[in-house]
Amino acid sequence: DKLDEEKHMKTLYAVIGNPIGHSMSPVMHNDLFSLYHIDASYLPFQVQEDDLQTAVKGLKALGVGGFNLTVPYKSKIIPFLDEVDELAASIGAVNTVVNDGGKLIGYNTDGVGFLRGLNVLMSSLKGKNVLIIGAGGAARAIYFTLAKENPQVIDITNRTITKAESLIEACPYPISSNAYSLDAAEKNLALYDVIIQTTLIGMSPKAFEQPLTLNGMKPGTIVCDIIYNPLETQFLQKARQNGGKTQNGIEMFVFQGALAFEKWTGIFPDVERMRETIFTQLGGQHVNR
Ligand SMILES: NC(=O)c1ccc[n+]([C@@H]2O[C@H](COP(=O)([O-])OP(=O)(O)OC[C@H]3O[C@@H](n4cnc5c(N)ncnc54)[C@H](OP(=O)(O)O)[C@@H]3O)[C@@H](O)[C@H]2O)c1
């Protein structure tokens, strides 16, 4: 009968971006669906900006279980959703959508994903001094999320200092923050317990550059780079050589995916297995965790 038919219908999940070919989300989520015996498929869709609204309406009409957004649609999706949760609204970006009985609800799991990854290295940010390098979309999600964790300060350094200043002004949570030029930040690195690299520097075509030299950081500093390809950026390599405890972008990627999976299925998945899936996918080794 009709009920049985519905019960046996495979649920579609998706990621929308442009380009989308290199996304590792499909392999990661499909592996989890099979691990937990969930009858679902996760597919990548490359969508042109002019077609975004039509694509979202189509997914809704098809009864999608949920979907992810990646570059360049994390902000552009917002007008096409029925609801956006508070943190995602403050960040102004959505990376995860849940179809709740025909209502599309947007969340942002990037910042919390980063925090959960950081928690693997340190259980609490209370009283810590944090420096974020970069003031783009990823920095914004991380900054607003970490601001709620009671650190002492979160300073921001960026090539374009006015963007760091605007980010600090936009933060809806009470936090002590200053904006610095890259040169000024470089001179005060010993102040920080945690340094987070969120710029594009370190990724192809800038794989052999780093935003700061890291001369002057103190040994034992936690240094994260949210880039995961390459697994160890030149920046992270330097941090490791200077005695830092380093972490690459795999952790943030895996935890943002785990949090999305939990929103869709109610299951918080096996993150160690997700790491393995990603390492296999990247053809890499365990580096820096
Ligand atoms: N691990 C994960 O799960 C995850 C999730 C999201 C993003 N990411 C990674 O995070 C990175 C940033 O993504 P995003 O979305 O935040 O990008 P975005 O919004 O475009 O921001 C780019 C940032 O990089 C800086 N930048 C770019 N080119 C630079 C250069 N030549 N010199 C100095 N600074 C430069 C920009 O500085 P200006 O303001 O001066 O332009 C800005 O701060 C990407 O590598 C992305 O792959 C990883």
The ligand as a MOL file (V3000), in Angstrom:
LIG
                    3D

  0  0  0     0  0            999 V3000
M  V30 BEGIN CTAB
M  V30 COUNTS 48 52 0 0 0
M  V30 BEGIN ATOM
M  V30 1 N 38.0600 22.6650 6.6300 0
M  V30 2 C 36.8560 23.0890 6.3150 0
M  V30 3 O 35.8630 22.4320 6.6000 0
M  V30 4 C 36.6880 24.3960 5.5960 0
M  V30 5 C 35.4270 25.0190 5.5730 0
M  V30 6 C 35.2850 26.2440 4.9250 0
M  V30 7 C 36.3970 26.8210 4.2950 0
M  V30 8 N 37.5990 26.1730 4.3480 0 CHG=1
M  V30 9 C 38.7830 26.7930 3.7100 0
M  V30 10 O 38.9380 28.0870 4.2490 0
M  V30 11 C 39.5530 28.9480 3.3170 0
M  V30 12 C 38.8240 30.2870 3.2590 0
M  V30 13 O 37.4960 30.1060 2.8130 0
M  V30 14 P 36.4590 31.3370 2.8840 0
M  V30 15 O 35.1770 30.8170 2.4020 0
M  V30 16 O 36.5350 32.0060 4.1990 0 CHG=-1
M  V30 17 O 37.0850 32.3260 1.7800 0
M  V30 18 P 36.8340 33.8930 1.5950 0
M  V30 19 O 35.5500 34.2950 2.2320 0
M  V30 20 O 37.0470 34.1640 0.1620 0
M  V30 21 O 38.0110 34.5980 2.4620 0
M  V30 22 C 39.3200 34.5570 1.9830 0
M  V30 23 C 40.2900 35.0780 3.0180 0
M  V30 24 O 41.6230 34.8330 2.5200 0
M  V30 25 C 42.3250 36.0630 2.4300 0
M  V30 26 N 43.2070 36.0280 1.2530 0
M  V30 27 C 42.9020 35.5890 0.0170 0
M  V30 28 N 43.9590 35.7480 -0.8010 0
M  V30 29 C 44.9410 36.2800 -0.0440 0
M  V30 30 C 46.2890 36.6800 -0.3090 0
M  V30 31 N 46.8240 36.5460 -1.5280 0
M  V30 32 N 47.0290 37.2000 0.7040 0
M  V30 33 C 46.4970 37.3340 1.9540 0
M  V30 34 N 45.2240 36.9720 2.2620 0
M  V30 35 C 44.4700 36.4730 1.2690 0
M  V30 36 C 41.2520 37.1290 2.3020 0
M  V30 37 O 41.8210 38.3450 2.6830 0
M  V30 38 P 41.1920 39.7680 2.1240 0
M  V30 39 O 40.0220 40.0630 3.0200 0
M  V30 40 O 42.3100 40.7180 2.2900 0
M  V30 41 O 40.8030 39.5250 0.7030 0
M  V30 42 C 40.2000 36.5710 3.2740 0
M  V30 43 O 40.5700 36.8500 4.6110 0
M  V30 44 C 39.5880 28.1680 2.0090 0
M  V30 45 O 40.9120 27.6640 1.8580 0
M  V30 46 C 38.6250 27.0350 2.2430 0
M  V30 47 O 38.9960 25.8740 1.5210 0
M  V30 48 C 37.7720 24.9910 4.9770 0
M  V30 END ATOM
M  V30 BEGIN BOND
M  V30 1 1 1 2
M  V30 2 2 2 3
M  V30 3 1 2 4
M  V30 4 1 4 5
M  V30 5 2 4 48
M  V30 6 2 5 6
M  V30 7 1 6 7
M  V30 8 2 7 8
M  V30 9 1 8 9
M  V30 10 1 8 48
M  V30 11 1 9 10
M  V30 12 1 9 46
M  V30 13 1 10 11
M  V30 14 1 11 12
M  V30 15 1 11 44
M  V30 16 1 12 13
M  V30 17 1 13 14
M  V30 18 2 14 15
M  V30 19 1 14 16
M  V30 20 1 14 17
M  V30 21 1 17 18
M  V30 22 2 18 19
M  V30 23 1 18 20
M  V30 24 1 18 21
M  V30 25 1 21 22
M  V30 26 1 22 23
M  V30 27 1 23 24
M  V30 28 1 23 42
M  V30 29 1 24 25
M  V30 30 1 25 26
M  V30 31 1 25 36
M  V30 32 1 26 27
M  V30 33 1 26 35
M  V30 34 2 27 28
M  V30 35 1 28 29
M  V30 36 1 29 30
M  V30 37 2 29 35
M  V30 38 1 30 31
M  V30 39 2 30 32
M  V30 40 1 32 33
M  V30 41 2 33 34
M  V30 42 1 34 35
M  V30 43 1 36 37
M  V30 44 1 36 42
M  V30 45 1 37 38
M  V30 46 2 38 39
M  V30 47 1 38 40
M  V30 48 1 38 41
M  V30 49 1 42 43
M  V30 50 1 44 45
M  V30 51 1 44 46
M  V30 52 1 46 47
M  V30 END BOND
M  V30 END CTAB
M  END
